[in-house]
Amino acid sequence: MTENRLEFIDAEQSEMLKQATIVEQRNAAKVACKFAIERTSLSHPILDEGLQSLEKDRYGDFSIQNKLQSLVDRLDEIQWELQEKMGEGSIELSDYLAAFHTARAVNSLYFALNADPFVAASEAIYEAHAATDELVTLKQKILEVFQAPTVI
């Protein structure tokens, strides 16, 4: 198993995912990206399409992943521009952070649709954490998946 970014923020949760079943990994990815999208109050037709793919267990669909990646790229451009403006003092930190969190929430869904269930889970959780700064709450929701691993 290769290194993953989740190891850097929560090695215990990363290890738990490595030991998990494919169903548990998939459910953890679903919980993570839905958590991020809910917390950031996102709404967009591409997100709806991605969430429908997730609910239908259609992973590795390049057409939807490409759409999500394009949206992430646009959102990243916006947040980089806002970061510059923040550095110049023309916007508040909260404006930049909102844009950053939005981009990370979309990226969480992008990763949740990855064909590899471990990559989907670990990266969706990592991005959901970046989107919300709520690692403890997110981890609790993921632990609930492992306590009752039913399809979500």
C-alpha positions in Angstrom: 0.0 0.0 0.0 1.4 3.4 -0.9 1.7 6.4 1.3 -1.3 8.7 1.5 -1.9 12.2 2.8 -4.3 11.1 5.5 -1.3 9.5 7.3 0.1 13.0 7.9 -3.0 14.3 9.8 -4.4 11.0 11.3 -2.2 8.0 11.1 -4.6 5.9 13.2 -7.5 6.6 10.8 -5.3 5.8 7.8 -4.3 2.5 9.3 -7.9 1.7 10.1 -8.8 2.3 6.4 -6.0 0.0 5.3 -7.5 -2.8 7.3 -11.1 -2.0 6.3 -13.2 -3.9 3.8 -13.9 -2.4 0.4 -17.5 -1.7 1.5 -16.2 0.1 4.6 -13.8 2.1 2.6 -16.5 3.1 0.1 -18.9 4.1 2.9 -16.1 6.2 4.6 -15.5 8.0 1.3 -19.2 8.7 0.9 -19.6 10.0 4.5 -16.5 12.2 4.1 -17.5 14.0 0.9 -21.1 14.4 2.0 -20.0 15.9 5.3 -17.7 18.4 3.4 -20.4 19.3 0.9 -23.0 19.8 3.7 -20.7 21.8 5.9 -19.7 24.1 3.1 -23.4 24.5 1.9 -22.4 23.7 -1.7 -24.9 23.4 -4.5 -24.0 22.8 -8.1 -25.3 20.6 -10.9 -21.9 18.9 -11.3 -22.0 18.0 -7.6 -25.5 16.6 -8.0 -24.2 14.4 -10.9 -21.2 13.3 -8.8 -23.4 12.4 -5.8 -25.7 10.4 -8.1 -22.7 8.5 -9.4 -21.6 7.9 -5.8 -25.1 6.6 -4.8 -25.1 4.3 -7.8 -21.7 3.0 -7.0 -20.2 4.1 -10.3 -16.6 4.6 -9.5 -13.8 5.6 -11.9 -16.2 7.3 -14.3 -13.8 9.6 -16.1 -16.5 11.8 -17.5 -17.9 12.9 -14.1 -14.4 13.0 -12.6 -13.2 15.3 -15.4 -16.2 17.6 -14.8 -15.4 17.7 -11.1 -11.7 18.3 -11.7 -12.6 21.2 -14.0 -14.8 22.7 -11.2 -12.0 22.2 -8.7 -9.5 23.9 -11.0 -11.8 26.9 -11.4 -12.4 27.1 -7.7 -8.7 26.8 -7.0 -8.0 29.7 -9.4 -10.6 31.8 -7.5 -9.1 30.9 -4.1 -5.5 31.7 -5.3 -6.7 35.1 -6.6 -8.4 35.7 -3.2 -5.3 34.7 -1.4 -3.4 37.4 -3.3 -6.0 40.0 -2.5 -5.9 38.9 1.1 -2.1 39.5 1.1 -2.7 42.9 -0.3 -5.3 43.6 2.4 -8.2 44.1 0.1 -10.3 41.1 1.4 -10.7 39.4 4.7 -9.3 36.0 5.6 -12.8 34.6 5.9 -13.4 35.3 2.2 -10.3 33.4 1.2 -11.1 30.5 3.5 -14.6 30.1 2.2 -13.2 29.7 -1.3 -10.5 27.3 -0.1 -13.1 25.2 1.8 -15.4 25.1 -1.2 -12.6 23.8 -3.6 -11.6 21.2 -1.0 -15.2 20.0 -0.6 -15.5 19.4 -4.4 -12.2 17.7 -4.4 -13.4 15.4 -1.7 -16.2 14.2 -4.0 -13.8 13.9 -6.8 -11.6 11.6 -4.8 -14.6 9.6 -3.4 -15.3 8.5 -7.0 -11.8 7.1 -7.5 -11.7 3.5 -8.8 -9.4 2.4 -5.9 -11.5 2.2 -2.7 -8.6 3.0 -0.4 -7.5 6.0 -2.4 -11.2 7.1 -2.5 -11.6 6.9 1.3 -8.2 8.3 2.4 -8.2 11.2 0.0 -11.9 12.0 0.4 -11.4 12.2 4.2 -8.2 14.3 3.8 -10.0 16.8 1.5 -13.1 16.8 3.7 -10.9 17.7 6.7 -9.3 20.5 4.7 -12.8 21.7 3.7 -14.2 21.8 7.2 -11.3 21.9 9.8 -13.5 19.5 11.7 -11.3 16.4 11.9 -12.7 15.2 15.3 -16.3 15.3 14.1 -15.4 13.8 10.7 -13.5 11.0 12.4 -16.4 10.2 14.6 -18.7 9.9 11.6 -16.2 7.6 9.9 -15.9 5.5 13.0 -19.7 5.1 12.9 -19.3 3.5 9.4 -17.0 0.9 10.9 -19.3 0.2 13.8 -22.3 -0.5 11.5 -20.9 -1.0 8.0 -24.1 -0.9 6.0 -24.3 0.7 2.6 -24.9 4.4 3.0 
